[in-house]
């Protein structure tokens, strides 16, 4: 899973996804990156539960803009709808 709550920097969505995207490109398979909206026992860095909807949308826009046109990048997914709806501003 690519669950992270930052777009750039160490341990960010882009940082941890680069290797997966390269490997998927070599294999000719698409990759959809995902973010978490529910609280997580794995740490605050894996979910937008604390940051809220606006922060999540900014990160998603950044990641999509940077990866759009990359061979294996197939877009983004949000886990899950109920969690997304429950996010604050």
Secondary structure, DSSP 8 states (H G I E B T S, - for coil): ----S-SSSTT-HHHHHHHHHHHHHHHT--EEEEEE-S--TT-GGGBSTTT-HHHHHHHHHHHHHHHTT-TTEEEEEEE-HHHHHH---
